[in-house]
Amino acid sequence: MQHLRLFGSVVLCLGLAVGLSACGGSAAPALGKVKGKVTMDGAPLADANVTFMPENIRASSGTTDGEGNYELIYIRDEMGAAVGPHKVVISKLVDEKETIPPNYSDETELTADVKSGANEINFDLKEN
Amino acid sequence: MRNRNRKQGFTLIELLVVIAIIAILIALLLPAVQQAREAARRSTCKNNMKQISLALHNYHEIHGVFPPGAIATTATSSAYNVWGEAGNTTGVGLHGTSWMLQILPLVDQANIYNQWNFNTNVIGNRSAAENDIPVFYCPTRRSKVRKVDEKITIGENPGTSTPASNRFTKGGTDYGVCIGGGNGWADGDLIHLTHRTDALIGTFGGGSGAFLGVFYVNSDTAIRDIDDGTSNTIMSGEQQKLHGSGAPKTSQDSWAAGGVGNMFDTGISGGTAGGFNNNFYQSAGSDHTGGAHFGFADGSVHFLSENMSSRVYLELGTADGRETTKFVP
């Protein structure tokens, strides 16, 4: 009888611990991981900011490394972008002036479709 | 007769059960207490923002315009120009002051305001500027993010990439005003919101996509200039403070010095929509869970979700963007 009581209290403790830790969580949408490579006329584009802008949801962005590779961050250490169609802006400011042609930056024509799971989306830009 | 063999007190099992029950109760209570403390900090923060919004509106009542976002005597094309002027040890004839200095008498800080010598800059007024003003601090941020070892970033002769020397130990802020949707740092000599045309924007001020907000350097915006509507325009908000080496990984910190320490934009890198709480040094953001407070030009304060549309957020930052923003607080 006493063992049963002890067992019962242990189960209750575990149950509460699981129940409490299940609380919380954010209202983030479904995300798909996105990475890829940005090239300008075939050459890797370094230090450019890649932003994926969906409708009605937070945008994701990432910065390219020396080899032109980027990986999108949704927020803080949460990687990825919202699943669905995106407008893509690639921007690189030098002394606060845009150096990417406007059809990729200010008036972008680039689009991308993010699916759940891992995505690899590459961009090859052409200097006008 | 007492039975000597009869057990007295509690058995081990009973004791364990009691301890277990107490442990469960504490486990239940502790997160609730922490949440209540955080909720209290968040409402203090919201109240601070409301006080700042009211002070800005009172300033508008007195002077007919909102205070300038920052005052600079030098041409400002970079986020750090005003900052550099504020900390320049030459001092005399320079300003580099912020909008927060202008509203001090309206947030019960007239004593500091009266000490201020307007013939010199922030470093020349160090004794007045190096003071902690509670209404400029978010308790959530300062209770966990900002530790004692994190110095305020204003000091003597800061440069674009070099940190200031002999830095302040007090006088930071967690709140800022909105310079618009782009990261342009306009000097305000040539232009006024109502006279603005899109053709001028490109040649004026800093970065591309510099869509002006209610505040900018040497601004003189009045409510009539906010064509997007005061309830659709962000006036103030919480500053995201990033620590690291050099922009875009470091945010500046000072209430007295104008510029990047207490002004933010609602875009990232050249006017791209990127939301807040991002990794851009010049952005808004907070340490509250899930979003940040923003003061709108109508004087209201809303808690916006960090998952909201980045495009809508970008458009809320402009005072005269001519966009049809579908914003429901």
Boltz contact constraints between the chains, C-beta under 6 A:
constraints:
  - contact:
      token1: [A, 2]
      token2: [B, 13]
      max_distance: 6.0
  - contact:
      token1: [A, 6]
      token2: [B, 13]
      max_distance: 6.0
  - contact:
      token1: [A, 9]
      token2: [B, 17]
      max_distance: 6.0
  - contact:
      token1: [A, 9]
      token2: [B, 20]
      max_distance: 6.0
  - contact:
      token1: [A, 16]
      token2: [B, 24]
      max_distance: 6.0
  - contact:
      token1: [A, 27]
      token2: [B, 307]
      max_distance: 6.0
  - contact:
      token1: [A, 28]
      token2: [B, 307]
      max_distance: 6.0
  - contact:
      token1: [A, 49]
      token2: [B, 269]
      max_distance: 6.0
  - contact:
      token1: [A, 51]
      token2: [B, 272]
      max_distance: 6.0
  - contact:
      token1: [A, 51]
      token2: [B, 274]
      max_distance: 6.0
  - contact:
      token1: [A, 53]
      token2: [B, 273]
      max_distance: 6.0
  - contact:
      token1: [A, 56]
      token2: [B, 309]
      max_distance: 6.0
  - contact:
      token1: [A, 58]
      token2: [B, 275]
      max_distance: 6.0
  - contact:
      token1: [A, 58]
      token2: [B, 307]
      max_distance: 6.0
  - contact:
      token1: [A, 58]
      token2: [B, 310]
      max_distance: 6.0
  - contact:
      token1: [A, 59]
      token2: [B, 273]
      max_distance: 6.0
  - contact:
      token1: [A, 59]
      token2: [B, 274]
      max_distance: 6.0
  - contact:
      token1: [A, 59]
      token2: [B, 275]
      max_distance: 6.0
  - contact:
      token1: [A, 59]
      token2: [B, 310]
      max_distance: 6.0
  - contact:
      token1: [A, 61]
      token2: [B, 274]
      max_distance: 6.0
  - contact:
      token1: [A, 75]
      token2: [B, 277]
      max_distance: 6.0
  - contact:
      token1: [A, 89]
      token2: [B, 272]
      max_distance: 6.0
  - contact:
      token1: [A, 91]
      token2: [B, 269]
      max_distance: 6.0
  - contact:
      token1: [A, 91]
      token2: [B, 270]
      max_distance: 6.0
  - contact:
      token1: [A, 91]
      token2: [B, 272]
      max_distance: 6.0
  - contact:
      token1: [A, 93]
      token2: [B, 269]
      max_distance: 6.0
  - contact:
      token1: [A, 93]
      token2: [B, 270]
      max_distance: 6.0
  - contact:
      token1: [A, 96]
      token2: [B, 206]
      max_distance: 6.0
  - contact:
      token1: [A, 96]
      token2: [B, 207]
      max_distance: 6.0
  - contact:
      token1: [A, 98]
      token2: [B, 208]
      max_distance: 6.0
  - contact:
      token1: [A, 98]
      token2: [B, 270]
      max_distance: 6.0
  - contact:
      token1: [A, 106]
      token2: [B, 209]
      max_distance: 6.0
